[in-house]
Amino acid sequence: MGEKTWTTDKIIKEIQTVIDFYKMNRMPSRTEIEDFYRNSKLTNAIRKHGGHRHFASMMGIQMKYSETEFGILQEERVS
């Protein structure tokens, strides 16, 4: 298969595929997406189109808790 053209709708569809497969109620992590697809194409597209938090917000789902997420929330709180 050739190079994919990543649109917002295509990215959301591919994220939803991972969510449905793992029966998640949150945004899958980079590792979970890359393990599912066995490559980094989708995670690269996510990064280039606004990032995991951007897509989680668009899709109305929570991010997986991590120390990075905790740090971001604390930075926003201080701002």
Buried (B, 14 or more C-beta within 10 A) or exposed (E): EEEEEBEEEBBBEBBBBBBEEBEBEBBBBBEBBBEBBEEEBBBEBBEEBEEBEBBBBBBEBEBBEEEEBEEEEEEEEEE
